[in-house]
């Protein structure tokens, strides 16, 4: 059985882990943090700047689905 829990604060995470430890449960933790390189961070910032300046066109999901003829 798998259960995914997303604590809202470090205190909640600590309390949950303490509970699991006190009950002698076996568990694993997955670190889902995404680490971006400096180049990746700069690319995102540049895309944000271009978007805010109106230099990039955006499309709704419906427009993309229609363009590519995707059948749901």
Secondary structure, DSSP 8 states (H G I E B T S, - for coil): -------SSHHHHHHHHHHHHHTT-------------HHHHHHHHHHHHHHHTT-S----HHHHHHHHT---
